[in-house]
Amino acid sequence: MSDSKYMSVGEARELLGVSEPKIAQMIKDHEIPWEINPLDKRSKLLDRAFVEALAAKVQRPKDLPDAA
């Protein structure tokens, strides 16, 4: 885990296991808190704690049986 408060869109996409269009839609719909990168106004920085919590919430443990 990084010490940074933020992560890139690419890092968040990989952590969440979603496609580029899906992460773009999540950002557009304000589902993930973000800020403009002060060093590059064309990119966004996403709230690391929020994304990690979301990833933990959506990832099921593999030892749970599937609901039928």
C-alpha positions in Angstrom: 0.0 0.0 0.0 1.3 3.5 -0.8 1.6 6.3 1.7 -0.1 8.7 -0.8 -3.6 9.9 -0.1 -4.3 9.6 -3.9 -4.0 7.1 -6.7 -4.1 7.4 -10.4 -7.1 6.4 -12.5 -5.1 3.5 -13.9 -4.2 2.2 -10.4 -7.9 2.4 -9.3 -9.0 0.6 -12.5 -6.6 -2.3 -11.8 -7.5 -2.5 -8.1 -11.2 -2.6 -8.8 -10.9 -4.9 -11.8 -13.0 -2.7 -14.1 -12.6 -1.5 -17.7 -11.5 1.9 -18.8 -15.0 2.9 -19.9 -16.4 1.7 -16.5 -13.9 3.7 -14.4 -14.5 6.8 -16.6 -18.3 6.4 -16.0 -17.8 6.0 -12.3 -15.7 9.2 -12.2 -18.2 11.1 -14.4 -21.1 9.9 -12.1 -19.1 11.1 -9.0 -19.1 7.5 -7.6 -15.5 8.0 -6.6 -14.1 11.2 -5.0 -11.4 12.8 -7.1 -9.4 16.0 -7.6 -7.6 17.5 -10.5 -3.9 16.7 -10.4 -2.1 20.0 -9.6 0.9 18.9 -11.6 -1.0 17.8 -14.6 -4.4 19.5 -15.1 -5.4 16.9 -17.6 -5.4 14.0 -15.1 -7.4 13.2 -12.0 -6.3 11.8 -8.6 -8.7 9.5 -6.9 -9.1 9.1 -3.1 -7.0 6.1 -2.2 -8.9 5.2 1.0 -12.2 5.3 -0.8 -11.1 3.2 -3.7 -9.4 0.6 -1.4 -12.6 0.4 0.7 -14.7 0.0 -2.4 -12.4 -2.8 -3.7 -12.6 -4.6 -0.3 -16.4 -4.3 -0.4 -16.8 -5.8 -3.9 -14.3 -8.6 -3.6 -15.8 -11.7 -2.1 -13.7 -14.2 -0.3 -13.1 -17.3 -2.5 -14.1 -19.7 0.2 -17.7 -18.6 0.3 -20.1 -20.8 -1.7 -22.0 -19.3 -4.6 -25.6 -18.4 -3.9 -27.9 -20.6 -5.9 
